[in-house]
Amino acid sequence: MPDSPPQSSPSSPTPGRASEPSLLLCGARLADGRAVDVRLGGGRIEAVGTAGSLATGPAPGGGARVDLSGYLLLPAPAEAHAHADTALSADGDGPVSYAPEDVQCRATEAALLQLGHGATALRAHVRVGDVQGLGALAAVLQARRSLRGLAEVTTVAVPRVLTGVAGADGLAVLRDAMKMGASVVGGCPDLDPDPTGYVEAVLEVASEHGCPVDLHTDADDPARLARLAAMAGGLRPGVTFGPCGGLARLPAEMASRTAGRLAAAGVTVVCLPQGGCGGAEGRDTAPVGLLRAAGVRVAAGSGALRDVSNPVGRGDPLEAAYLLASRHGLRPEDAYDAVSASARAALGLPEVRVEAGFPAELLAVRGDGLAGALSLAYSRIVIHRGRVVARTSAVREYCDSAAAAELGLPRQGRGEPS
């Protein structure tokens, strides 16, 4: 079966399981400014009340408490575009190793790094065929299994060529990849001699398996992009294009018309504000304002994570949101939506709100407001399926200063939530 939802284990919450202890988050601040207590149980949000209203008496079911005073509580981000097979390979000596044990190790470490940043769900693109065959995919699928209960990882099979004589092998490998467990059909039509034929092959395989499509394209040829969007339009469960940086190099009127065609086709665009990736040539960021104005759903991903395409990639969704706000003029709320709600929608995941009944996929970041959190998101607490799965604690200290004492400047204490 292709990537199925993570199965329950004794350490991961199961909806409706009475023995699962709850988790109480106390004194968190929401993006709208409210201070709240939040009770989690069975992998979902059970209750949200004003600060102090749920924190009286012992925690229900013997569950733990987490003091989130001074923290902003948000729906967790999702990583909409990662490259698991090449991640963390920039520092190695010689050619990148695709030995299964090396790929599995890198993919696992990269996913944990991104989880620590807050991404409880990840879509990992993996090359299939050519030298790698299906070995890299098998290694990433093994990493996915080892991460169950910590993060939800889905895999995208990315063949190089699908048309002509050489494409016959690529198409066979792609079908084998889907049978092996990949859950999304991907690819790079720009690299095939026949981009239209490439997309036709991808859509055929996606229809056979009833799965989404996620294609790399620079989108610098508006006629080709419009044709590909029209071909993919209406496919369910959905089509994603990225990083589409070439749209930023088109004349504004042409880019606007192309964006309208993407919107009409229902295509989601995943941009990469932190840098490029190996599946596209350009490093420009798609014109997110123009796309949003045309009605295109725009999500943001990280792209390359310390590989040859971006040796300094961080894989941090909050940095992607920060760049969308600082460089592309999005409001902090819209920038964060691109890495949370819109990214989750692009991945076909259920919506998350800090309200009763929604999945307990949450990120607590030290700070009073969203703009500040995007600027200085050092301390983070990550919650997946109702339990804390990652913590990052940062303490800033200054030497004694008469000026600080005279002005009464705030000092962050050493204590972190327990």
N, C-alpha and C positions, 0 to 999 in steps of 0.2 A: 504494500500500500504506500502511496506517496505520503509525505510528511503528515502524520496525524497529530491531533492535539496531544500535548504531553500527558502521559498517564500518571495517575496518582501514586504516591508513595507514602510511607508512614510519616515522612517529614514534610509533606506538602499538603495544603488544605484541600478538602473535598467538599463541594457543596452538599449540605444536608447531613454531614457527618457530625453527630452530636458530641463526640469525644474530642473534637478539634478545639483547642483553647482559642479564645478570642485574643485580639491585640487591641489595646486602647492607646490612641494617640491623643495626647493631652496638650491643650493650649496652642495649637497650630494656628497660623494666620493663613487665610485664603487670599486668592488674588484680588477679590473684591473688598478686602480689608477686614472681614469678620474674623474674630478669634473663636476657634471651635475646638470641641473634642470630637474624635471620630472613633467609632468602634468597628472593628473588622472581624469577620468570622466566616468560615467556609469559603474563603477566597473572594469574598465580596464585602462591600461596605454595608454594615448592618444599621448603623445609626450615625447621624451628625447632629450635634447640639451645641449650644453656646458654651464657651469655655467654662469648665467647672461643672457643667450639668451632668456629664457622664462619668466624671472622675471621682465621685463620692463612693466610699465603701470599697470593698475588695473588687478586683477586676473579675468580670463574669467568667465562670468556667476555669478560674485559676490562671487566666491569661496574663501576659506581660503588659507593662505600661511603658510607653516611650514619651518622655517629656520633650515636646517640640516647641517650647517657649523660645522665641527668637528665630523660628524657622517658618518659611513659606511652604505650604503644602499644595502640590500641583498634581494633575494627572501625569503619569510617567511618560517620558518620551519613548519613541520607537525609532530604531535605526532602519531607515527605508532603503539604504543603498550601501552595502559593505562588500568587500572583496576578501572572503575568508581564506582562500587558497594562497594569496600572495601577501596577506597582512604580516607586518613585522619581519619582513625579509630584506629590508634595505641595508641592515648592518652586517649581513653575512659576508663571508669571504667567498669569492667566486660566484658561479651561476647559482640561481635560486634552486634549492632542493625541492623536488616534488615527491620525495620518498613519503609514503603514507604516514609514517610516524612523525615526520617533520611537519607535514601539512596539518595533521591532527593537533600537534602541540601548538603550532602558531594559531590555528583557528580557535582553539580553546582559550588561549591566552588573550587573543584579540577580543573574543566575546566577553570574557570576564572584565577586561579593561573598559569596554563599552557599557557593560552592566554597571560597573562602578560609577560611571558618569550618569547613569540613570536609565539607560535603554533596556527595558525588560523584554522587548521583542526586537528581533533582528532579521532582516532579509539578506542572505549571503549569496552573492554571485560566485559561481565556480565554473571555471573553464572545463569543457569536456572535449574529448577527441585530441587529435594531434599527438604530441609527445605525452601529454598527461593521461590520455585515454580516459578511463573512469576511476583511476586511482585517487585523484584529488577529491572527487566527489564522495567516494567511499570514506575517505578520511574525515571530510567535513561532516558527513552524516554520523560518523562515530562520535565526533566532537559534540554534535547536537544531542545525541543520546546521553552523553555524560553530563550535559548541562541541564537535563530535565529537572524541574523544580527550582532552578535558578533563573533561567531565561528561556524564552520561546524562540527558537531559531528555525527559519524556513530557508530552503535552498533553491537557487535558480540555476538551471543548467544552461551554460553559455557555449554553444558551438561556434566555430569560426566560419566555415564555409558550408552552405547547404544547397548550392546549385551547381549544375554541370557535373562532369565526371567526378571531380574531387568532392563534390557535395553529397554524393551518394553515401560515402562512408560517414560523413558528418551527420546525415539524417538518421542513419542506422544507430550511431552512437547516441544521438539525442533521444531516440525512442527507448534505447536501453537505459539511459539515465533516468527517464521518467519511471520506468519499471523498477529501477533500483530504489527510488525513493525521493527524487527531486519533486518539488511541488509546484514549481513555476517554470514555464518555458521562457528562456531568455535568448540573447544573441546580440550581434552587432551587424545590422544590415549594411552599414556604411563600408564595411570591410569586404563584403561579398561583391563579385563582379556584377551580380544581378540583384540589387537590393529589393526590388519588387518580388522577384521569385523567392528570395530569402524569407521575406515576411509571409508570403503565401504558405511556405513550408512550415514556418513557426505556427501560424494560425491553424493549420491542419492538425499538427500534433497537439496543440492546445485543445482543439475541439475533441479530438480522440480521448483526451484524458480529463476534460472538463476543468481545466486549471487556468490560472491567470497567465498573462504575458507581460514580460518586463524587458524592454529593448533599450540597448545603448544606441544613441544617435547624437551627433553634434548638432543636427538640425540646421546646418548652414545652407541647405538646398530647400527653399520653401515649397517648390513644386513637388519634390519627392516627399517631403514631410507631409504635405497635405494629402498626397496619394496614399501614403502609408496609414495616416490617420483614418482616411475614408475606408480603407480595407479593414482596419481593426475596429472601426466604430460599431458599437452594439454588442461586441463580444462579452459574454459573461463567463466568469466572474470579474473580468476587468482587464484593462490594458494600461501599462505605464510606460512612458518614454523618459529618458534622462541621459545625460545631464542637460542637453539642449542649449548648450552655451552659444552655439552659432546664431541663435535667434537674437542675441545681443549685438551681433555685428551687422544685422540687416537694417535697411532704412526703416524708420519707425512705422510708416504706413504699411509696408510689406509685412513687417513683424506683427502688426496688429491684425491684418487680414489672416495671417497664418494662425495666430492665437485663436481667432474666432472659429477657424476650422477645427482646431484641436478641441475647443469647447463643445462644438456641435457633435463631435465624435465621442465625447465623453472620456477622453484620454486624460489621465493624470500625468503631470510632469513632476519629476523629482530632480531638483537642482542640487548642485554641490558647491555651496559657498566657501567651503574650506579648501577646495582644490579639485583637481581632476581625478581621473582614474584610467586604468589601462584600456577601457572599452571605448574611449573617445579621444580625439586628437586635441581639441581646444581646451583651454583652462578658464574661459570666460564663464561667468554665472548667468544662467537664463534670466531674462528680464521679468522678475517676479511680479513687479507692479503691473506691468502691461498684461501679463498672463492672467493675474487675478481680476483685473478690470474686465477682461474678456469673458470671465466666467470659468476659467480653467482651474481645477483643483491643483494647487501647488504644494508639494511637500518638499522637505529638505533632508538630504542624507549626508554622510561623511565622505563617501568615496574611498580613495586610497588611504590606507593606514600604515604609514612608514614602510612603503615599498618603493620601487623605482619610479612610480608615477608621482609620489609625494612623500619624500623621505622624512618629512616632519609632520605628517598627518596625526591628528589627535583623536579622531573618532569620538568627538564630544558633541552631542546634539545641542547643548546649550551654547557652545561656541558658534555652531551653525546659526542658531537663532540670533545670537548677538550680532553676527555679521549681516544677517538680513535686516536687522534694525539699524545698525550703524552705517552700512554701506548702501543699502537699497531702500531706506526710508520707510520700512514697515513699522507700524506701531509695535511695541513689545508684545502685546497680546496676540497680534497677527503673526509675528515672528515665531512666538512659542507654539502657536497653533500649527505651524508648518512642520515642526518636529514632534508634535504630540497628536492632536486630533486628526489632522490631515495625513500625517505619516501612518497612523493606525488604520485610517480608512483605506489608504493605498495598499496596505498589507492585508486588508480584508478582516481586520480585527474589530471586536465590538467597541463601541464608544465608552470612554471613561469620563465620569464627572465625580467630583467630591460630593456625592449625594447617595443616600441610601438606595441599595439595589444594584449599584454599578460595580464592575469588577474592581477589586482592590489592587490596582496597578498604580502606584503612587511614588512621587519623588518629593522629599523634603529638602529644601535648600536654605541655608542660613541667609536671612535677609527679611526685610519688612515688605518689599514690593517686588513686582516682576522685573522692572527695569534694573533695580539694584542687584537682583539675583542673577540676571543675565550678565551683569558687569563683573561681579565678584563671586562667582558660584564655587567657593572652595569646599565648604563642608556640606556633605550630602548624605542622605539616608534613603536607600532604595527599597521599595516594597513590591514584591511580586507574589501574586496569588495569596495575599493576606499576611505575608510574613516578611520580616526584614532579611534581605539577602545580600546587602552590601552597605558598607559605611565608609565614608571618607571624612576624616576629621582634620581640620587645620586650625592652628593657633598662631595668631600674629602677636608678637611682643616687640616693644620698643625699650631702649635703655631709659633710665630715669631722666626726666627732663623737667626743668623748672617751668618751661612754657606750658607743658602738658598739665602740670599741677595747677598752674595759675588759671588756665582756660577751662579746666575740668573736662578735658577730652575723654571720650569713652574708651575703655579698654576691654578687649574681648578676654573673658576668663578662660581658664584651662578646662573647666568642666564641660563635658559633652553629654548629650542625652544618654541615659542608660537603658 
